[in-house]
């Protein structure tokens, strides 16, 4: 079952899917056979795929029960370039910032929204900072303790670095 489908922000004929078969797929509608890449992305279902607004090659996937999400580069589709494990439950949304090239956010059933800075991938971290999360974790929004976050979005206004999150209170 396909859980999410998103078009590339750079290539109007390319879209990606995340599915229950643990794979992400990148499709090109110009290709008569359609599918361009089909790769195993996890040992669990994938719920979400999201493309960068600023880098034509970057995208992220998530949905594993562990709370892990992965950042990928289309030029090296077999191996993720970063795995971010800080959510305590599965990630159900990932959105790249429309205003900042390296920022994206993720939401989870754990009731948290995290803003990540992809430019910090590979940075070393002092041991005393381990509790605060990986170096890529820019901002943890943890005020929705009693509900899973169902949806997130960035403001489309370039003068505002704001986001909105909605949660399931059932």
Residue pairs with C-beta under 8 A, 6 or more apart in sequence:
1 19
1 20
2 17
2 18
2 19
3 18
3 19
3 20
3 45
3 46
3 47
3 48
3 63
4 17
4 18
4 46
4 47
4 48
4 49
5 15
5 16
5 17
5 18
5 49
6 15
6 16
6 49
6 50
6 51
7 14
7 15
7 51
8 14
8 15
8 16
8 51
8 56
8 59
9 51
9 52
9 53
9 56
10 51
10 56
11 28
11 56
13 28
13 29
13 30
14 26
14 27
14 28
14 29
14 36
15 26
15 27
15 29
16 24
16 25
16 26
16 27
16 49
16 51
16 59
17 24
17 25
17 27
17 49
18 24
18 41
18 46
18 47
18 48
18 49
18 61
18 63
19 25
19 45
19 46
20 45
20 46
22 40
22 41
22 42
22 43
22 44
22 45
22 46
23 38
23 39
23 40
23 41
23 46
24 37
24 38
24 39
24 41
24 46
24 49
24 61
24 72
25 35
25 37
25 38
25 39
26 35
26 36
26 37
26 38
26 74
26 77
27 34
27 35
27 36
28 34
28 35
28 36
37 74
37 77
39 77
39 78
41 61
41 70
41 72
41 80
42 61
42 63
42 64
42 68
42 70
43 64
44 63
44 64
44 65
44 66
44 90
45 63
45 64
46 61
46 62
46 63
46 64
47 62
47 63
47 90
47 91
47 92
48 61
48 62
48 63
48 91
48 92
48 93
48 94
49 59
49 60
49 61
49 94
50 59
50 60
50 61
50 94
50 95
50 96
50 104
51 58
51 59
51 96
52 58
52 59
52 96
52 101
52 104
53 96
53 97
53 98
53 101
54 96
54 100
54 101
54 102
55 101
56 74
57 73
57 74
57 75
58 71
58 72
58 73
58 74
58 96
58 118
59 71
59 72
59 74
60 69
60 70
60 71
60 72
60 94
60 96
60 104
60 106
61 69
61 70
61 72
61 94
62 68
62 69
62 70
62 90
62 91
62 92
62 94
62 106
63 90
63 91
63 92
64 90
64 91
65 89
65 90
66 85
66 90
67 85
67 86
67 87
67 88
67 89
67 90
67 91
67 108
67 110
68 83
68 84
68 85
68 87
68 91
69 83
69 84
69 85
69 87
69 91
69 94
69 106
70 80
70 82
70 83
70 84
71 80
71 81
71 82
71 83
71 84
71 118
71 121
72 80
72 81
73 81
81 121
82 118
82 121
82 136
84 106
84 116
84 134
84 136
84 137
85 134
86 114
86 133
86 134
86 137
86 140
87 106
87 108
87 110
87 112
87 114
88 108
88 110
88 112
89 108
89 109
89 110
89 148
90 108
90 109
91 106
91 107
91 108
92 107
92 108
92 109
92 148
92 149
92 150
93 106
93 107
93 149
93 150
93 151
93 152
94 104
94 105
94 106
95 104
95 105
95 152
95 153
95 154
95 163
96 103
96 104
97 103
97 104
97 105
97 154
97 161
98 154
98 156
98 158
99 154
99 158
99 161
100 161
101 119
102 117
102 118
102 119
102 120
103 115
103 116
103 117
103 118
103 138
104 115
104 116
104 118
105 113
105 114
105 115
105 116
105 152
105 154
105 163
106 113
106 114
106 116
106 152
107 113
107 149
107 150
107 151
107 152
107 165
108 148
108 149
109 148
109 149
110 148
111 142
111 144
111 145
111 146
111 147
111 148
111 149
111 167
112 140
112 141
112 142
112 144
112 149
113 140
113 141
113 144
113 149
113 152
113 163
113 165
114 133
114 137
114 139
114 140
114 141
115 137
115 138
115 139
115 140
115 141
115 163
116 136
116 137
116 138
117 136
117 137
117 138
118 136
120 135
120 136
120 138
121 136
123 135
123 136
124 135
125 134
125 135
129 135
133 140
141 165
144 165
144 167
146 169
147 167
147 168
147 169
148 167
148 168
149 165
149 166
149 167
150 166
150 167
150 168
151 165
151 166
152 163
152 164
152 165
152 166
153 163
153 164
154 162
154 163
155 161
155 162
155 163
155 164
